[in-house]
């Protein structure tokens, strides 16, 4: 019901107000709400709005925005990775909570942290868009939310870290028409069945050998082979069945450490070379920059409450703020020359500086001020270093 507290203004303040301050507190949000709406509220009247209903509303808003954005086009316009619909990164981040929430959000390391939540995200590097978000306790495995793979992987290249190394997961991605790349553990049971880059010396063939037997004595700069793995499916009606699949393994030697970075993928050598596979996996770092921006500038890790409904309100408000940030980011990127770069962390910092102005215009729209503010955002977000050599993905994708 619409009463003294305006629902739209309340959701907008929860979503954007905390970015402009140094801390994230309910008291600061109440002050911002009163200032922008010119509506004095008692402390109790504002605090009572943080209910399960409000947390459910924020979650539904997030899911609605994700559903609307799911119809977006291709995220990669050119470059080597343009053969894929998008480069998608799956990862999660941990949020420490008050101990009283240990029953709902159980932590893994209970010796120093009793309660913690885990936010699972699927982020498209090319499209600069979140496509999947799930909230669980920290004790839930990284792989559990993705036991059911949908059509969102079709045509995309999905990147994982070692925590997601599971042959059943990779098999499901293949069945849905997707591609994947991940780091590989060195002690895996995989048999080499063919070589994409055979050695000139025929006596040094690796066919039929175990991968873990070959890697310790490897002296090549690059190893590119096809391996066969055997894995078990989950039990169904008390029975388990085994399956065999062939995947591609790429090992690239690091000249500094003289060790090998090993990757597992189903992308054929005709699409990506061994070096390009390693460079593509390096783009997985973009999701770490996303998490850093969410926590440092978006205050995602500031959850100053021991009530579940308040914590969930804060978390879903942060995700909703990220979705709004991405919409603005894509608009800025569309107005920027393809030869200029807008780093994610730089954009998060710029948005924090202008968040109060954005909040004010959201509640009191003014077209002239909106155009002026967008020009300032466009000017501040673009990296001034035109010839920066370490630009992320410069040789692999053009956005």
Secondary structure as the mmCIF struct_conf table of DSSP 4:
data_model
#
loop_
_struct_conf.conf_type_id
_struct_conf.id
_struct_conf.beg_label_comp_id
_struct_conf.beg_label_asym_id
_struct_conf.beg_label_seq_id
_struct_conf.end_label_comp_id
_struct_conf.end_label_asym_id
_struct_conf.end_label_seq_id
BEND BEND1 UNK A 4 UNK A 5
HELX_RH_AL_P HELX_RH_AL_P1 UNK A 7 UNK A 16
HELX_RH_3T_P HELX_RH_3T_P1 UNK A 17 UNK A 20
BEND BEND2 UNK A 21 UNK A 23
HELX_RH_AL_P HELX_RH_AL_P2 UNK A 26 UNK A 37
TURN_TY1_P TURN_TY1_P1 UNK A 38 UNK A 38
HELX_RH_AL_P HELX_RH_AL_P3 UNK A 43 UNK A 47
TURN_TY1_P TURN_TY1_P2 UNK A 48 UNK A 49
BEND BEND3 UNK A 51 UNK A 51
HELX_RH_AL_P HELX_RH_AL_P4 UNK A 52 UNK A 69
TURN_TY1_P TURN_TY1_P3 UNK A 70 UNK A 71
BEND BEND4 UNK A 75 UNK A 75
STRN STRN1 UNK A 78 UNK A 78
BEND BEND5 UNK A 79 UNK A 79
HELX_RH_3T_P HELX_RH_3T_P2 UNK A 80 UNK A 83
BEND BEND6 UNK A 84 UNK A 85
STRN STRN2 UNK A 87 UNK A 96
HELX_RH_3T_P HELX_RH_3T_P3 UNK A 99 UNK A 101
TURN_TY1_P TURN_TY1_P4 UNK A 102 UNK A 104
BEND BEND7 UNK A 105 UNK A 105
STRN STRN3 UNK A 106 UNK A 106
BEND BEND8 UNK A 108 UNK A 108
TURN_TY1_P TURN_TY1_P5 UNK A 110 UNK A 112
BEND BEND9 UNK A 114 UNK A 114
STRN STRN4 UNK A 115 UNK A 115
STRN STRN5 UNK A 116 UNK A 124
TURN_TY1_P TURN_TY1_P6 UNK A 125 UNK A 128
STRN STRN6 UNK A 129 UNK A 137
TURN_TY1_P TURN_TY1_P7 UNK A 138 UNK A 139
BEND BEND10 UNK A 140 UNK A 140
TURN_TY1_P TURN_TY1_P8 UNK A 142 UNK A 143
HELX_RH_3T_P HELX_RH_3T_P4 UNK A 144 UNK A 146
BEND BEND11 UNK A 147 UNK A 148
HELX_RH_3T_P HELX_RH_3T_P5 UNK A 151 UNK A 153
TURN_TY1_P TURN_TY1_P9 UNK A 154 UNK A 155
STRN STRN7 UNK A 157 UNK A 160
HELX_RH_3T_P HELX_RH_3T_P6 UNK A 162 UNK A 164
HELX_RH_AL_P HELX_RH_AL_P5 UNK A 167 UNK A 175
TURN_TY1_P TURN_TY1_P10 UNK A 176 UNK A 177
STRN STRN8 UNK A 179 UNK A 183
TURN_TY1_P TURN_TY1_P11 UNK A 186 UNK A 187
STRN STRN9 UNK A 191 UNK A 195
BEND BEND12 UNK A 196 UNK A 197
BEND BEND13 UNK A 200 UNK A 200
HELX_RH_3T_P HELX_RH_3T_P7 UNK A 202 UNK A 204
TURN_TY1_P TURN_TY1_P12 UNK A 207 UNK A 208
STRN STRN10 UNK A 210 UNK A 210
HELX_RH_AL_P HELX_RH_AL_P6 UNK A 211 UNK A 215
TURN_TY1_P TURN_TY1_P13 UNK A 216 UNK A 217
BEND BEND14 UNK A 221 UNK A 221
STRN STRN11 UNK A 222 UNK A 232
HELX_LH_PP_P HELX_LH_PP_P1 UNK A 233 UNK A 235
STRN STRN12 UNK A 236 UNK A 236
TURN_TY1_P TURN_TY1_P14 UNK A 237 UNK A 238
STRN STRN13 UNK A 239 UNK A 239
STRN STRN14 UNK A 242 UNK A 253
TURN_TY1_P TURN_TY1_P15 UNK A 255 UNK A 257
STRN STRN15 UNK A 260 UNK A 265
TURN_TY1_P TURN_TY1_P16 UNK A 269 UNK A 271
BEND BEND15 UNK A 272 UNK A 272
HELX_RH_AL_P HELX_RH_AL_P7 UNK A 274 UNK A 282
TURN_TY1_P TURN_TY1_P17 UNK A 283 UNK A 284
HELX_RH_AL_P HELX_RH_AL_P8 UNK A 285 UNK A 296
TURN_TY1_P TURN_TY1_P18 UNK A 297 UNK A 297
BEND BEND16 UNK A 298 UNK A 298
TURN_TY1_P TURN_TY1_P19 UNK A 300 UNK A 301
BEND BEND17 UNK A 306 UNK A 306
HELX_RH_AL_P HELX_RH_AL_P9 UNK A 308 UNK A 334
TURN_TY1_P TURN_TY1_P20 UNK A 335 UNK A 335
BEND BEND18 UNK A 336 UNK A 336
TURN_TY1_P TURN_TY1_P21 UNK A 338 UNK A 339
BEND BEND19 UNK A 340 UNK A 340
HELX_RH_AL_P HELX_RH_AL_P10 UNK A 344 UNK A 353
TURN_TY1_P TURN_TY1_P22 UNK A 354 UNK A 354
HELX_RH_AL_P HELX_RH_AL_P11 UNK A 355 UNK A 363
BEND BEND20 UNK A 364 UNK A 364
HELX_RH_AL_P HELX_RH_AL_P12 UNK A 367 UNK A 381
BEND BEND21 UNK A 382 UNK A 382
BEND BEND22 UNK A 384 UNK A 384
TURN_TY1_P TURN_TY1_P23 UNK A 386 UNK A 387
TURN_TY1_P TURN_TY1_P24 UNK A 389 UNK A 390
TURN_TY1_P TURN_TY1_P25 UNK A 392 UNK A 396
STRN STRN16 UNK A 398 UNK A 398
#
